Amino acid sequence: MNPITVLLAEDHTMVREGFRAMLALERDIEVVGEAKDGRQAVVMTSRLKPEIVLMDIAMPLLNGLEATRQVMKLVPSTKVLVLSAHSDDAYIDAAIESGAVGFLLKQTSSSDVCRAIREIHAGRRFFSPSISRRLGQLESTTTRRVGALKDRVAQLTSREREVLQLIAEGKANKETAVELGIGIKTVEKHREHLMEKLDIHDTAGLTRYAIGAGIIESSVQTTTRSSS
């Protein structure tokens, strides 16, 4: 029987190495690649086509939620298991909306990580026990609770969500242009569209919105400087 192929997407090297060492002990699981940010995770998933991606939410340049959306479009056969240190409802809602079929807290046991991979590979969903206990209520109230916020997020294109994350991370227009391989004028257009769609007209407001929408975590260091 072939092992379950897994890609690790996690920006912290020590955490990534810990997962790799833990999964190496399992005969039926094989780590086929490691990505240190969301953009790399999308590229490597497209190339390696792993069966499961273990995807951290809080990654630089492209967060795990947007990376999951892009993976679902490019390699729909791959299943995404989201990892996070936070169990906030907004993150769980956003992970489910992005196409993830599981959500694990990083504080979970190693046995739960392996069990989650096997359950998802078998076609089922898996959530950390503390999340699973309130999942029914979460799903039944998602639309009412975050409807307006999700509607506004849904209005954004994938590229606009990428630009929004980079703005919230404190990147200037020039840095954003280099990172995405587009021109500064194009970045400025995306910024204008973001502000128009979200009805938010300053960088600090966009950053607060990105945190509230789960695009970046509140712990991410931001330097909301003016665009160049």
C-alpha positions in Angstrom: 0.0 0.0 0.0 1.4 3.4 -1.0 2.0 5.9 1.9 -0.2 9.0 2.2 1.8 11.8 0.6 2.0 15.0 2.7 3.3 18.5 2.0 4.2 20.6 5.1 3.5 24.4 4.8 4.8 26.2 7.8 7.0 29.2 8.1 8.7 28.3 11.4 11.6 26.0 10.7 11.7 24.3 14.1 7.9 23.6 14.0 8.3 22.2 10.4 11.2 20.0 11.5 9.1 18.8 14.4 6.2 17.7 12.2 8.6 16.1 9.7 10.3 14.1 12.5 7.0 13.1 14.0 5.5 11.9 10.6 8.7 10.1 9.7 7.8 7.6 12.4 4.6 6.6 10.6 5.0 3.9 8.0 1.9 4.9 6.1 2.7 8.7 5.8 5.4 10.2 3.7 6.4 13.9 3.7 7.2 14.8 0.1 7.9 18.5 0.4 8.2 21.5 2.7 7.1 25.1 2.1 8.0 28.1 4.2 5.3 30.4 3.0 1.9 30.2 1.3 3.2 31.1 -2.2 5.7 28.4 -2.1 3.1 26.0 -0.8 0.9 26.7 -3.9 3.8 26.2 -6.3 5.0 23.0 -4.6 1.5 21.5 -4.4 1.0 22.2 -8.1 4.3 20.4 -8.9 4.3 17.5 -6.3 0.5 16.9 -6.1 0.5 15.6 -2.5 -2.6 14.0 -1.2 -2.6 16.2 1.9 -1.3 19.6 2.7 -0.7 20.4 6.3 -1.2 24.2 6.0 -0.3 26.8 8.7 -2.6 29.9 8.6 -0.2 32.6 9.6 2.5 32.6 6.9 4.2 35.6 5.3 3.6 36.8 1.7 0.5 34.6 1.2 -1.4 33.3 4.2 -2.6 29.7 4.5 -6.2 30.6 3.8 -5.6 32.2 0.5 -3.0 29.5 -0.3 -5.8 26.9 0.4 -8.1 28.7 -2.1 -5.5 28.7 -4.8 -4.6 25.0 -4.1 -8.2 24.1 -4.4 -8.4 25.7 -7.8 -5.1 24.3 -9.1 -5.1 20.8 -7.6 -8.6 20.0 -6.4 -7.6 16.4 -5.6 -5.4 17.6 -2.8 -7.0 18.0 0.6 -5.9 20.7 3.0 -5.6 20.3 6.8 -5.2 23.7 8.4 -3.0 24.3 11.4 -3.3 27.3 13.7 -2.3 28.3 17.2 -5.7 30.0 17.6 -9.2 28.5 17.8 -11.0 31.8 17.1 -14.3 31.3 15.3 -13.3 33.7 12.5 -10.3 31.5 11.6 -12.3 28.3 11.6 -15.0 29.9 9.5 -12.5 31.2 7.0 -10.7 27.9 6.8 -13.9 26.0 6.0 -14.9 28.7 3.5 -11.5 28.4 1.8 -12.0 24.7 1.2 -10.0 23.1 4.0 -11.5 19.8 5.3 -9.8 19.9 8.7 -8.6 22.3 11.4 -6.0 21.3 13.9 -4.7 23.4 16.8 -0.9 23.4 17.1 -1.3 22.4 20.7 -2.8 19.1 19.7 -1.2 15.8 20.3 1.0 14.0 17.7 -1.5 11.1 17.6 -4.3 13.6 16.6 -2.1 14.9 13.8 -1.6 11.4 12.4 -5.3 10.5 12.9 -6.4 13.7 11.1 -4.2 12.9 8.1 -5.6 9.4 7.9 -9.2 10.5 8.4 -9.0 13.2 5.7 -7.2 10.8 3.3 -10.2 8.4 3.9 -12.6 11.2 2.7 -13.7 12.5 6.1 -13.3 15.8 7.9 -11.2 16.2 11.1 -11.2 19.0 13.7 -9.4 19.3 17.0 -11.7 17.9 19.7 -12.3 21.3 21.3 -13.4 22.7 17.9 -15.3 19.6 16.9 -17.5 20.0 20.1 -18.7 23.4 18.9 -18.6 22.9 15.2 -22.3 22.3 14.7 -23.2 25.5 16.4 -20.4 27.3 14.5 -21.6 26.1 11.1 -25.2 26.9 11.9 -24.4 30.5 12.9 -21.6 31.3 10.5 -23.7 33.1 7.9 -25.5 35.3 10.5 -22.4 36.0 12.6 -19.8 36.9 9.9 -22.1 37.3 6.9 -21.3 40.9 6.2 -17.6 40.4 6.7 -17.4 37.3 4.5 -19.5 39.0 1.8 -17.0 41.8 1.6 -14.1 39.4 1.5 -15.8 37.4 -1.2 -16.0 40.6 -3.3 -12.2 40.7 -3.4 -10.3 38.9 -6.2 -7.5 36.5 -5.3 -4.9 39.1 -6.3 -6.6 41.8 -4.2 -6.5 39.5 -1.1 -2.8 39.0 -1.8 -2.2 42.7 -2.0 -4.3 43.3 1.1 -2.1 40.8 3.1 1.1 42.5 1.9 -0.3 46.0 2.8 -1.3 44.6 6.3 2.2 43.2 6.7 3.6 46.7 6.1 4.9 46.3 2.6 5.1 49.5 0.5 3.8 49.5 -3.0 7.3 49.0 -4.5 7.9 45.9 -2.3 4.4 44.6 -3.1 5.1 45.0 -6.8 8.4 43.1 -6.6 6.9 40.3 -4.5 4.0 39.8 -6.9 6.0 40.4 -10.1 3.7 43.2 -11.2 4.1 46.9 -11.9 3.7 49.6 -9.2 0.8 51.2 -11.2 -1.0 47.8 -11.0 -0.5 47.7 -7.3 -1.9 51.2 -6.9 -4.9 50.1 -8.9 -5.4 47.1 -6.7 -5.1 49.3 -3.6 -7.7 51.7 -5.0 -10.1 48.9 -5.7 -9.6 47.4 -2.2 -10.4 50.8 -0.6 -13.4 51.2 -2.8 -14.8 47.7 -2.3 -14.2 47.7 1.4 -15.1 51.4 1.9 -11.9 51.8 3.9 -9.6 54.6 2.9 -6.4 54.4 5.0 -3.7 51.8 5.5 -4.4 51.4 9.2 -8.0 50.6 8.5 -7.1 48.0 5.9 -4.7 46.4 8.4 -7.4 46.2 11.0 -9.8 44.8 8.5 -7.2 42.1 7.4 -6.8 41.1 11.1 -10.6 40.9 11.6 -11.1 38.9 8.4 -8.4 36.4 9.5 -6.1 37.4 6.5 -3.3 38.0 9.0 -3.0 37.2 12.7 -3.0 40.1 15.1 0.4 39.0 16.3 1.9 39.7 12.9 4.3 42.6 13.1 3.0 45.4 11.0 4.5 48.7 10.1 1.6 50.5 8.5 3.6 53.0 6.6 2.4 55.1 3.8 2.7 53.6 0.3 5.6 54.8 -1.9 
